[in-house]
């Protein structure tokens, strides 16, 4: 009787902030944990069995199994340590994205629509904000510690006194270009998308940025930056662009 009933399709839900990091953490950390945990456990079981079956000549080599168990335990310990640090990095990144998402949600009352975690062919944009002041593609970075973030024209972004390993400004520009193209394909509009990088943590940004169109902010400065933008989009344009981007995020 139940087989004849039609199964309803699950409703679409919006992607939440940090969902890509959560999926990446699950794929790279949690999917590997069973191997890390149970592989040495298996060899310890073999060693125990070999020790208990001394009467069987074919199994009278417990020292061999002990050596293998020790080797795999050491390797698994190293692997587990790496997975632990990887999971901690993903957790921090996810918390950073959720924090920025909370800040962006506070702008809804002013006519802004935040869309989170837009994944496309070759790009992943943490947040896009659409509102009266325009369209903003936001890349979130979590960095532990505290200090000052500066931009040196010939060298790049320095967090504290450490040069960022990856060019986050170039990544932000590419993300903004991808959103521009996505809006053009889905809405038929050529809309300028502002590139923003937000550093989450106890950091301050030094305001002497030159030779770059990317704005680098901290979460507490996002709203002030958005408030300073001159109105350029009508409500109908905001609804059109945001609705298409939300469909892209769900897809």
Secondary structure, DSSP 8 states (H G I E B T S, - for coil): -GGGS-----------TTHHHHHHHIIIIIHHHHHHHHHHHHHHHHHHHHHHTTTSGGG--HHHHHHHHHHHHHHHHHHHHHHHHHHHHHHHHHHHHHHHHHHHHTTGGGT-EEEEEEEETTEEEEEEEEETTEEEEEEEEEEEEEEEEEEETTTEEEETTEE-SS-HHHHHHHHHHHHHHHHHHHHS----EEEEEEEEEEEEE-S---S---EEEEHHHHHHHHHTS-----HHHHHHHHHHHHHHHH-
